[in-house]
Amino acid sequence: MNDWLRNVASQHQKKNLSRTYVATASDDPQAILGYYALAATSVETDGMPSVKLPRNVSAVLLARLAVDTQHTGQGLGEYLLMHALDTVLMTAGAIGVQCVIVDAVDDNAAAFYKKYGSEAFTIAPLRLFLPVATIKQA
Ligand SMILES: CC(C)(COP(=O)(O)OP(=O)(O)OC[C@H]1O[C@@H](n2cnc3c(N)ncnc32)[C@H](O)[C@@H]1OP(=O)(O)O)[C@@H](O)C(=O)NCCC(=O)NCCS
C-alpha cells in the first residue's frame, strides 16, 4: 500500500487511470494518515446474485483503501470508505454506475467491506460488490 502511494498514484493521476484521495493530519498536511483510490471500470455480472442485469455493467473500482498502521482503530477507515462512496454517488448521479467493486487483499480486508454491505461474488470470494442502489438506501 505504501509503495503504491509512493510510486503509482501520481502516475495514475497524470494518465487519468485513477484518482487518489488522502487524509492528512490537521497539524501536518504532509503526514498521510490514510488514502483511497477510485477508477472507472466495467464488470461481468457472473456470480452476482439475483438481480437481472446485462452481462457487463459499469462500475467504480475501489482500487485501494488503507489507513496508516499507527492510526487504525480510530474510525478513519470508515470515514475514508464513506467519503469514497459519496464520491461514487456523485459520479453515479452524473453518468450511471451500477456498483462499486473491490478486490480484497485477504479475508480480513473482505470482512471490513462486508460490514458495510458489500457481498462476495459467488465465483470469487475476495471480489466484492456493493450496488449503488444499496448505497443510496443507507
Ligand atoms: C481495513 C482498514 C482500512 C480498517 O481501517 P480502520 O481505520 O482501522 O477502521 P475503523 O477504525 O474505521 O473501523 C470501522 C469499523 O470497522 C471495523 N473493522 C475494522 N477492520 C475490520 C476488519 N478487518 N474486519 C471487520 N471489521 C473491521 C471496526 O471494528 C469498526 O467497527 P465498529 O465501529 O463497529 O467498532 C485498515 O485496517 C487497513 O488499512 N488495513 C490494511 C489495508 C487493507 O486491508 N485495506 C483494505 C483494502 S483491500
The ligand as an SDF file (V2000), in Angstrom:
LIG
                    3D

 48 50  0  0  0  0  0  0  0  0999 V2000
   -9.0500   -2.3750    6.9330 C   0  0  0  0  0  0  0  0  0  0  0  0
   -8.6930   -0.9490    7.3760 C   0  0  0  0  0  0  0  0  0  0  0  0
   -8.8980    0.0140    6.2110 C   0  0  0  0  0  0  0  0  0  0  0  0
   -9.6150   -0.5400    8.5530 C   0  0  0  0  0  0  0  0  0  0  0  0
   -9.2930    0.7980    8.9320 O   0  0  0  0  0  0  0  0  0  0  0  0
   -9.5370    1.3440   10.4220 P   0  0  0  0  0  0  0  0  0  0  0  0
   -9.2800    2.8000   10.4410 O   0  0  0  0  0  0  0  0  0  0  0  0
   -8.8040    0.5030   11.3920 O   0  0  0  0  0  0  0  0  0  0  0  0
  -11.0880    1.0340   10.5950 O   0  0  0  0  0  0  0  0  0  0  0  0
  -12.1030    1.8660   11.5300 P   0  0  0  0  0  0  0  0  0  0  0  0
  -11.4340    2.2340   12.7990 O   0  0  0  0  0  0  0  0  0  0  0  0
  -12.7070    2.9630   10.7310 O   0  0  0  0  0  0  0  0  0  0  0  0
  -13.1870    0.7520   11.8180 O   0  0  0  0  0  0  0  0  0  0  0  0
  -14.5260    0.9380   11.4250 C   0  0  0  0  0  0  0  0  0  0  0  0
  -15.2820   -0.3100   11.8050 C   0  0  0  0  0  0  0  0  0  0  0  0
  -14.7890   -1.4150   11.0360 O   0  0  0  0  0  0  0  0  0  0  0  0
  -14.4000   -2.4640   11.9040 C   0  0  0  0  0  0  0  0  0  0  0  0
  -13.2520   -3.1130   11.2950 N   0  0  0  0  0  0  0  0  0  0  0  0
  -12.0110   -2.6220   11.1090 C   0  0  0  0  0  0  0  0  0  0  0  0
  -11.2420   -3.5250   10.4720 N   0  0  0  0  0  0  0  0  0  0  0  0
  -12.0300   -4.6160   10.2640 C   0  0  0  0  0  0  0  0  0  0  0  0
  -11.8210   -5.8680    9.6690 C   0  0  0  0  0  0  0  0  0  0  0  0
  -10.6540   -6.2090    9.1520 N   0  0  0  0  0  0  0  0  0  0  0  0
  -12.8680   -6.7440    9.6390 N   0  0  0  0  0  0  0  0  0  0  0  0
  -14.0680   -6.4220   10.1380 C   0  0  0  0  0  0  0  0  0  0  0  0
  -14.3320   -5.2270   10.7200 N   0  0  0  0  0  0  0  0  0  0  0  0
  -13.3240   -4.3470   10.7820 C   0  0  0  0  0  0  0  0  0  0  0  0
  -14.0660   -1.7900   13.2260 C   0  0  0  0  0  0  0  0  0  0  0  0
  -14.1830   -2.6880   14.3020 O   0  0  0  0  0  0  0  0  0  0  0  0
  -15.1120   -0.7140   13.2730 C   0  0  0  0  0  0  0  0  0  0  0  0
  -16.3600   -1.2650   13.6650 O   0  0  0  0  0  0  0  0  0  0  0  0
  -17.1940   -0.6380   14.8990 P   0  0  0  0  0  0  0  0  0  0  0  0
  -17.4290    0.8080   14.5470 O   0  0  0  0  0  0  0  0  0  0  0  0
  -18.4360   -1.4760   14.9300 O   0  0  0  0  0  0  0  0  0  0  0  0
  -16.3020   -0.8220   16.0670 O   0  0  0  0  0  0  0  0  0  0  0  0
   -7.2330   -0.8750    7.9050 C   0  0  0  0  0  0  0  0  0  0  0  0
   -7.0550   -1.8270    8.9260 O   0  0  0  0  0  0  0  0  0  0  0  0
   -6.1660   -1.1050    6.8340 C   0  0  0  0  0  0  0  0  0  0  0  0
   -5.7060   -0.1430    6.2120 O   0  0  0  0  0  0  0  0  0  0  0  0
   -5.7430   -2.3510    6.6590 N   0  0  0  0  0  0  0  0  0  0  0  0
   -4.6720   -2.6740    5.6890 C   0  0  0  0  0  0  0  0  0  0  0  0
   -5.0780   -2.4430    4.2620 C   0  0  0  0  0  0  0  0  0  0  0  0
   -6.3440   -3.1500    3.8880 C   0  0  0  0  0  0  0  0  0  0  0  0
   -6.5840   -4.2970    4.2380 O   0  0  0  0  0  0  0  0  0  0  0  0
   -7.1890   -2.4290    3.1330 N   0  0  0  0  0  0  0  0  0  0  0  0
   -8.3600   -2.9670    2.5400 C   0  0  0  0  0  0  0  0  0  0  0  0
   -8.1530   -2.9190    1.0360 C   0  0  0  0  0  0  0  0  0  0  0  0
   -8.2460   -4.4590    0.2760 S   0  0  0  0  0  0  0  0  0  0  0  0
  1  2  1  0
  2  3  1  0
  2  4  1  0
  2 36  1  0
  4  5  1  0
  5  6  1  0
  6  7  2  0
  6  8  1  0
  6  9  1  0
  9 10  1  0
 10 11  2  0
 10 12  1  0
 10 13  1  0
 13 14  1  0
 14 15  1  0
 15 16  1  0
 15 30  1  0
 16 17  1  0
 17 18  1  0
 17 28  1  0
 18 19  1  0
 18 27  1  0
 19 20  2  0
 20 21  1  0
 21 22  1  0
 21 27  2  0
 22 23  1  0
 22 24  2  0
 24 25  1  0
 25 26  2  0
 26 27  1  0
 28 29  1  0
 28 30  1  0
 30 31  1  0
 31 32  1  0
 32 33  2  0
 32 34  1  0
 32 35  1  0
 36 37  1  0
 36 38  1  0
 38 39  2  0
 38 40  1  0
 40 41  1  0
 41 42  1  0
 42 43  1  0
 43 44  2  0
 43 45  1  0
 45 46  1  0
 46 47  1  0
 47 48  1  0
M  END
$$$$
